[in-house]
Amino acid sequence: MKRFNYDNIVLNDEVIKSFNASTDELREAANFLFVCIFDHYQLKKPDQRFNSLDLEFGNNIVNVRGADEYVSCFTALSQYLENIN
């Protein structure tokens, strides 16, 4: 497995595609990020919603930390998923 810190990569369509992750994995990650950003009271610990988080895509792990990285990652995943549909 490869591990990346979000602040060290540019998460764009090409990079997401190279992860060889299933569409379901990508949707699940995007949905979880959505909840963390916009509906965090659904979380068990809503006060920790922007803590360090490892997202698994295929054989890759991307670590996101903080609100900016959560929003940026959510946006990249959402755009990618919209483009493939």
MOCOR-V622405 format. One record per helix or strand of 2 or more residues. SS is the DSSP state (H for helix, E for strand). FROM is the first residue (numbers start at 0). LEN is the number of residues. If there is no record, write none. Layout:
((SS:FROM:LEN) (SS:FROM:LEN))
This chain:
((E:1:4) (H:5:3) (H:12:6) (H:22:16) (H:39:3) (H:45:3) (E:52:5) (E:59:5) (H:65:19))
